[in-house]
Every structure is written in C-alpha cells, then in structure tokens.
Amino acid sequence: MLVLSRQRDESIVIGDNIVVTIVDIRGDKVRLGIDAPTEVPVHRREVFEAIQRENLRAAQLDPNNPNNSAKK
C-alpha cells in the first residue's frame, strides 16, 4: 500500500484521469473529493462490499424457480 501525506486542497492523481483531492480535515475525519470519469464506479468500501454480497446472492438464485430460492 502506498501511503501519502497531503494537506487540505492538495491532490493525488491515479492513472491519467482520476484525481483525489483533500477537501476538508476535521478532527479524525478527512473529506475527499474524487474526480473520475462516469464509467469508473466510485463507492465507499462498505457500499462496495454490500454490492458484492448482493451480486453474489443474486448469482445464486435459480431463475427457473418462481419462489426465487437459492440453487441447491
């Protein structure tokens, strides 16, 4: 993992087209601004993990079962 120090209004660039800027720092919280192309999904980790869990659950559903119970 790359660890960088940044101050308010400073940025990092990821690849050619993603910019992460430190917007605000209050106590132990940091607000980030993320400028990325619309085709690049950006989620908080807990949201990303929830999406992954839901996708896994949906992939295990039997589309031929009208009750939508999981495959055995």
Backbone as JSON, one array per atom type, in Angstrom:
{
  "sequence": "MLVLSRQRDESIVIGDNIVVTIVDIRGDKVRLGIDAPTEVPVHRREVFEAIQRENLRAAQLDPNNPNNSAKK",
  "N": [[0.84, -1.17, 0.0], [0.57, 2.14, -0.88], [1.4, 4.97, 0.93], [0.57, 8.26, 1.43], [1.22, 11.66, 2.34], [-0.87, 14.42, 2.58], [-2.11, 17.75, 2.4], [-4.88, 19.98, 3.14], [-6.68, 20.81, 0.21], [-4.77, 19.75, -1.45], [-3.85, 17.3, -3.92], [-3.95, 13.93, -5.3], [-3.09, 11.99, -8.14], [-4.5, 9.37, -9.94], [-3.7, 7.04, -12.26], [-4.45, 8.28, -15.5], [-6.69, 9.83, -15.3], [-8.06, 10.15, -12.86], [-8.59, 12.05, -10.05], [-7.9, 12.7, -6.75], [-8.76, 14.74, -4.16], [-7.96, 16.4, -1.15], [-10.45, 17.71, 0.64], [-11.39, 18.66, 3.09], [-10.43, 18.7, 6.54], [-11.3, 17.57, 9.61], [-10.84, 17.13, 12.84], [-10.64, 13.74, 13.4], [-11.55, 13.08, 10.91], [-11.48, 13.01, 7.38], [-12.34, 14.68, 4.47], [-12.84, 13.75, 1.19], [-12.53, 14.68, -2.21], [-13.44, 13.32, -5.24], [-12.58, 13.07, -8.51], [-13.54, 11.52, -11.25], [-13.93, 9.66, -14.32], [-17.26, 9.08, -15.56], [-17.71, 6.43, -16.19], [-16.19, 5.01, -14.44], [-16.69, 3.31, -11.56], [-17.2, 4.6, -8.29], [-17.13, 4.01, -4.94], [-17.85, 4.03, -1.43], [-16.09, 1.84, 0.77], [-17.75, 0.13, 2.38], [-20.17, 0.26, 1.02], [-19.42, -0.78, -1.47], [-18.76, -3.42, -0.68], [-21.28, -4.31, 0.16], [-22.65, -4.25, -2.27], [-21.2, -6.21, -3.64], [-21.84, -8.47, -2.07], [-24.61, -8.6, -2.54], [-24.64, -9.03, -5.31], [-23.42, -11.55, -5.4], [-25.33, -13.05, -3.99], [-27.52, -12.76, -5.74], [-26.52, -14.08, -7.97], [-26.67, -16.65, -7.14], [-29.31, -17.29, -7.15], [-32.05, -19.18, -8.42], [-33.19, -18.82, -11.57], [-35.31, -20.16, -12.7], [-37.03, -20.83, -10.74], [-39.98, -19.85, -9.37], [-40.25, -18.96, -6.78], [-37.85, -17.89, -6.22], [-35.8, -19.09, -4.69], [-32.61, -20.1, -3.4], [-30.21, -21.9, -5.42], [-29.59, -25.44, -5.18]],
  "CA": [[0.0, 0.0, 0.0], [1.27, 3.42, -0.93], [0.88, 5.91, 1.92], [0.99, 9.62, 1.09], [0.76, 12.76, 3.19], [-1.42, 15.53, 1.8], [-2.79, 18.76, 3.19], [-6.12, 20.44, 2.53], [-6.6, 21.33, -1.16], [-3.76, 19.04, -2.24], [-4.44, 16.17, -4.64], [-3.15, 12.87, -5.9], [-3.63, 11.57, -9.43], [-4.45, 7.93, -10.15], [-3.79, 6.84, -13.7], [-4.46, 9.52, -16.27], [-7.94, 10.57, -15.27], [-8.72, 10.16, -11.56], [-7.94, 12.98, -9.14], [-8.44, 12.67, -5.39], [-8.36, 15.97, -3.5], [-8.34, 16.57, 0.25], [-11.36, 18.85, 0.66], [-11.5, 19.19, 4.45], [-9.94, 17.85, 7.63], [-11.92, 17.97, 10.88], [-10.54, 16.11, 13.85], [-10.14, 12.48, 12.83], [-12.23, 12.82, 9.65], [-10.95, 13.66, 6.19], [-13.28, 14.68, 3.35], [-12.15, 13.61, -0.09], [-13.24, 14.93, -3.46], [-12.94, 12.38, -6.25], [-12.96, 13.42, -9.88], [-13.28, 10.34, -12.07], [-14.88, 9.52, -15.43], [-18.53, 8.47, -15.14], [-17.67, 4.97, -16.38], [-15.41, 4.42, -13.35], [-17.5, 3.35, -10.34], [-16.52, 5.03, -7.07], [-18.0, 3.7, -3.81], [-17.24, 3.79, -0.12], [-15.82, 0.4, 0.88], [-18.89, -0.61, 2.91], [-21.16, 0.17, -0.06], [-18.86, -1.73, -2.44], [-18.9, -4.77, -0.14], [-22.7, -4.65, 0.12], [-22.96, -4.54, -3.68], [-20.6, -7.51, -3.95], [-22.65, -9.5, -1.41], [-25.89, -8.7, -3.24], [-24.37, -9.67, -6.6], [-23.19, -12.97, -5.14], [-26.62, -13.64, -3.65], [-28.33, -12.8, -6.95], [-25.95, -15.09, -8.86], [-27.02, -17.97, -6.62], [-30.75, -17.51, -7.28], [-32.47, -20.02, -9.54], [-34.14, -18.03, -12.35], [-36.45, -21.01, -13.08], [-37.86, -21.05, -9.56], [-40.78, -18.64, -9.15], [-40.07, -18.53, -5.4], [-36.51, -17.29, -6.16], [-34.95, -19.65, -3.64], [-31.24, -20.37, -3.86], [-29.94, -23.22, -6.02], [-29.01, -26.44, -4.26]],
  "C": [[0.89, 1.24, 0.0], [0.61, 4.36, 0.07], [1.46, 7.28, 1.61], [0.48, 10.59, 2.14], [0.3, 13.89, 2.29], [-2.06, 16.51, 2.78], [-4.04, 19.19, 2.45], [-5.83, 21.1, 1.18], [-5.47, 20.73, -1.98], [-4.4, 17.78, -2.81], [-3.42, 15.1, -4.94], [-3.84, 12.49, -7.21], [-3.43, 10.07, -9.56], [-4.66, 7.69, -11.64], [-3.74, 8.19, -14.4], [-5.67, 10.39, -15.98], [-8.71, 10.52, -13.95], [-7.91, 11.06, -10.63], [-8.65, 12.92, -7.8], [-7.87, 13.88, -4.66], [-8.82, 15.96, -2.05], [-9.17, 17.85, 0.33], [-11.39, 19.49, 2.05], [-10.94, 18.19, 5.44], [-10.54, 18.41, 8.91], [-11.7, 16.87, 11.89], [-9.96, 14.88, 13.2], [-10.83, 12.13, 11.51], [-11.62, 13.65, 8.53], [-12.03, 13.57, 5.11], [-12.49, 14.69, 2.06], [-13.08, 14.02, -1.23], [-12.61, 14.04, -4.51], [-13.48, 12.77, -7.6], [-12.54, 12.26, -10.77], [-14.29, 10.3, -13.21], [-16.15, 8.79, -14.95], [-18.53, 6.95, -15.3], [-16.85, 4.25, -15.31], [-16.26, 4.48, -12.07], [-16.64, 3.75, -9.14], [-17.51, 4.83, -5.92], [-17.18, 3.73, -2.53], [-17.09, 2.28, 0.01], [-17.04, -0.37, 1.36], [-20.0, -0.74, 1.87], [-20.7, -0.84, -1.11], [-19.05, -3.17, -1.96], [-20.36, -5.22, -0.13], [-23.14, -4.99, -1.3], [-22.42, -5.92, -4.06], [-21.42, -8.64, -3.33], [-23.97, -9.7, -2.15], [-25.71, -9.36, -4.61], [-24.14, -11.16, -6.44], [-24.5, -13.68, -4.82], [-27.5, -13.78, -4.9], [-27.83, -13.87, -7.91], [-26.33, -16.5, -8.41], [-28.51, -18.26, -6.71], [-31.03, -18.36, -8.51], [-33.52, -19.26, -10.34], [-35.38, -18.83, -12.77], [-37.4, -21.26, -11.93], [-38.66, -19.78, -9.28], [-40.68, -18.12, -7.71], [-38.72, -17.87, -5.18], [-35.67, -17.81, -4.99], [-33.6, -20.0, -4.24], [-31.14, -21.76, -4.46], [-29.37, -24.14, -4.97], [-27.85, -27.12, -4.9]]
}
